[in-house]
C-alpha cells in the first residue's frame, strides 16, 4: 500500500488533476460499454446483441482515443485533433443511425426497441461530450450538440418515427449531450486553471527571490558605499603623508584598518539579515566621516523617541546622502537637520559643491533618481525612495537657487508615536 500512495504523493497538484481528468474520460468509455453493452444479451438475441455491443465497443474506443489526444492538445503537447474529432462525429452518427434503423426496421421482438434506443442515446451523449474536448469555441460546441439533435431527429423522422417520439428523442440528445459537453468544457477549464495557478505561484516565488536579491544588493550598496569612499580618501591622505615623512600616516592607516573591519562586520550582518540601521548612530557617523574627509558638517536634531521603522528608513537616507557627498561633487560644507513636528518628521541634508553632485546624481525633483558616474540610472536615491515608501514617506532632492544641493525626506508620524 505504501507504493501506490508514495507514487500519488510524489505528483504535483496539477499532475494529480490532469491524471484525474484524463482517467475520468477514459472511464467514460468503460461506463459506455459496461452500463448498457453487457445488458444487451439479456434483452435481444445473441447475434443482434453481439452486433450492438461491437458498435458500442468501437465507439467507446474512438471516444477514449479522442479524449486522450484532445487533453494532450489542451496541455500544448499536440496539435488540435481536428481529424479525430470529425472521425468520432462520423462514427457516432453512423452508429446512431444504425441503432434507429434497428429499432424501426429490425426484428419484431420484445426488447429490440429498448436495446437499440439505449445504444442510440448512449453513443450520442458520450460522443457529443468527448467531441467538445477537441474544440474551444462555445459556438462550435453548441453547433455540435444542436447539430446532432437536429440531424438525427430528421433521420429518425425519415425512418418512420412519430413526430412526438422524434421531438422527445431530439430534446433528450440536446439536453443530455449539452450536459456532458458542459462537463467536458468545465473539466478542461479547471485543468488549465490549475496549471495557470501553479505557474503563477512559481512566478510569484521567482519574483520574491528577485526582489530579495535587489533588496540585498541595495543593502550592500548602502553599507559599502560610504565606507569604501572613506577608505579611499584616508588611503590617499596616508599616501601623501607618507611621501612627506609624516608620522600621521600610520594613524590614518590604522583608521583605514578599523573602517575595513567595521565594513566586514556590517556585511556579515546584512548577509545574516539582522542589520537594522540606527538613526542616531548614522547621524554621528555621518558627522565624523565628513569631518575626517575635510568637509565641515553640522548635525542638528535628535532621533530620540522616533519609531524603529522610521529611524531605520531615515538612517538609510543619512547613509546614502553621506555617500553621495563623499563620492560626487566637491563639497566643503554639509548640514544635516532632523526636525520633528506634530504629525511629521523631516530630515534635510544640504551641501555645497552642487554642480558636481547635480551633474552626477541627475536628480529631477521628486522623481529624481541617482545616476552612476557613467551617466546611466543609479540605484541610490531610487532605493531610498522605496524604503521611504514602506513608511509612507517621500523624498525630494535637487539643486536650489541658493547654490546648494538639498535632499529632504519626510515621513508622516502620528503624534501618539512620538515620545514626549
Secondary structure in CASP SS format (residue, H / E / C, confidence):
PFRMAT SS
TARGET T0000
AUTHOR 0000-0000-0000
METHOD secondary structure of the structure
MODEL  1
X C 1.00
X H 1.00
X H 1.00
X H 1.00
X H 1.00
X H 1.00
X H 1.00
X H 1.00
X H 1.00
X C 1.00
X C 1.00
X C 1.00
X H 1.00
X H 1.00
X H 1.00
X H 1.00
X H 1.00
X H 1.00
X H 1.00
X H 1.00
X H 1.00
X H 1.00
X H 1.00
X H 1.00
X H 1.00
X H 1.00
X H 1.00
X H 1.00
X H 1.00
X H 1.00
X H 1.00
X H 1.00
X H 1.00
X H 1.00
X H 1.00
X H 1.00
X H 1.00
X H 1.00
X H 1.00
X H 1.00
X H 1.00
X H 1.00
X C 1.00
X C 1.00
X C 1.00
X H 1.00
X H 1.00
X H 1.00
X H 1.00
X H 1.00
X H 1.00
X H 1.00
X H 1.00
X H 1.00
X H 1.00
X H 1.00
X H 1.00
X H 1.00
X H 1.00
X H 1.00
X H 1.00
X H 1.00
X H 1.00
X H 1.00
X H 1.00
X H 1.00
X H 1.00
X H 1.00
X H 1.00
X H 1.00
X H 1.00
X H 1.00
X H 1.00
X H 1.00
X C 1.00
X C 1.00
X C 1.00
X C 1.00
X C 1.00
X C 1.00
X C 1.00
X H 1.00
X H 1.00
X H 1.00
X H 1.00
X H 1.00
X H 1.00
X H 1.00
X H 1.00
X H 1.00
X H 1.00
X H 1.00
X H 1.00
X H 1.00
X H 1.00
X H 1.00
X H 1.00
X H 1.00
X H 1.00
X H 1.00
X H 1.00
X H 1.00
X H 1.00
X H 1.00
X H 1.00
X C 1.00
X C 1.00
X C 1.00
X C 1.00
X C 1.00
X C 1.00
X H 1.00
X H 1.00
X H 1.00
X H 1.00
X H 1.00
X H 1.00
X H 1.00
X H 1.00
X H 1.00
X H 1.00
X H 1.00
X H 1.00
X H 1.00
X H 1.00
X H 1.00
X H 1.00
X H 1.00
X H 1.00
X H 1.00
X H 1.00
X H 1.00
X H 1.00
X H 1.00
X C 1.00
X C 1.00
X C 1.00
X H 1.00
X H 1.00
X H 1.00
X H 1.00
X H 1.00
X H 1.00
X H 1.00
X H 1.00
X H 1.00
X H 1.00
X H 1.00
X H 1.00
X H 1.00
X H 1.00
X H 1.00
X H 1.00
X H 1.00
X H 1.00
X H 1.00
X H 1.00
X H 1.00
X C 1.00
X C 1.00
X C 1.00
X C 1.00
X H 1.00
X H 1.00
X H 1.00
X H 1.00
X H 1.00
X H 1.00
X H 1.00
X H 1.00
X H 1.00
X H 1.00
X H 1.00
X H 1.00
X H 1.00
X H 1.00
X H 1.00
X H 1.00
X H 1.00
X H 1.00
X H 1.00
X H 1.00
X H 1.00
X H 1.00
X H 1.00
X H 1.00
X H 1.00
X H 1.00
X H 1.00
X H 1.00
X H 1.00
X H 1.00
X H 1.00
X H 1.00
X H 1.00
X H 1.00
X H 1.00
X H 1.00
X H 1.00
X H 1.00
X H 1.00
X H 1.00
X H 1.00
X H 1.00
X H 1.00
X H 1.00
X H 1.00
X H 1.00
X H 1.00
X H 1.00
X H 1.00
X H 1.00
X H 1.00
X H 1.00
X H 1.00
X H 1.00
X H 1.00
X H 1.00
X H 1.00
X H 1.00
X H 1.00
X H 1.00
X H 1.00
X H 1.00
X H 1.00
X H 1.00
X H 1.00
X H 1.00
X H 1.00
X H 1.00
X H 1.00
X H 1.00
X H 1.00
X H 1.00
X H 1.00
X H 1.00
X H 1.00
X H 1.00
X H 1.00
X H 1.00
X H 1.00
X H 1.00
X H 1.00
X C 1.00
X C 1.00
X C 1.00
X C 1.00
X H 1.00
X H 1.00
X H 1.00
X H 1.00
X H 1.00
X H 1.00
X H 1.00
X H 1.00
X H 1.00
X H 1.00
X H 1.00
X H 1.00
X H 1.00
X H 1.00
X H 1.00
X H 1.00
X H 1.00
X H 1.00
X H 1.00
X H 1.00
X H 1.00
X H 1.00
X H 1.00
X H 1.00
X H 1.00
X C 1.00
X C 1.00
X C 1.00
X C 1.00
X C 1.00
X C 1.00
X H 1.00
X H 1.00
X H 1.00
X H 1.00
X H 1.00
X H 1.00
X H 1.00
X H 1.00
X H 1.00
X H 1.00
X H 1.00
X H 1.00
X H 1.00
X H 1.00
X C 1.00
X C 1.00
X C 1.00
X E 1.00
X E 1.00
X E 1.00
X E 1.00
X E 1.00
X C 1.00
X C 1.00
X C 1.00
X C 1.00
X C 1.00
X C 1.00
X C 1.00
X H 1.00
X H 1.00
X H 1.00
X H 1.00
X H 1.00
X H 1.00
X H 1.00
X H 1.00
X H 1.00
X H 1.00
X H 1.00
X H 1.00
X H 1.00
X H 1.00
X H 1.00
X H 1.00
X H 1.00
X H 1.00
X H 1.00
X H 1.00
X C 1.00
X C 1.00
X C 1.00
X C 1.00
X C 1.00
X E 1.00
X E 1.00
X E 1.00
X E 1.00
X E 1.00
X E 1.00
X E 1.00
X E 1.00
X E 1.00
X C 1.00
X C 1.00
X E 1.00
X E 1.00
X E 1.00
X E 1.00
X E 1.00
X E 1.00
X E 1.00
X E 1.00
X C 1.00
X C 1.00
X H 1.00
X H 1.00
X H 1.00
X H 1.00
X H 1.00
X H 1.00
X H 1.00
X H 1.00
X C 1.00
X C 1.00
X C 1.00
X E 1.00
X C 1.00
X C 1.00
X C 1.00
X C 1.00
X C 1.00
X E 1.00
X C 1.00
X C 1.00
X C 1.00
X C 1.00
X C 1.00
X E 1.00
X C 1.00
X C 1.00
X H 1.00
X H 1.00
X H 1.00
X H 1.00
X H 1.00
X H 1.00
X H 1.00
X H 1.00
X H 1.00
X H 1.00
X C 1.00
X C 1.00
X C 1.00
X C 1.00
X E 1.00
X E 1.00
X E 1.00
X E 1.00
X E 1.00
X E 1.00
X C 1.00
X C 1.00
X C 1.00
X C 1.00
X C 1.00
X E 1.00
X E 1.00
X E 1.00
X E 1.00
X E 1.00
X E 1.00
X E 1.00
X E 1.00
X C 1.00
X C 1.00
X H 1.00
X H 1.00
X H 1.00
X C 1.00
X C 1.00
X C 1.00
END
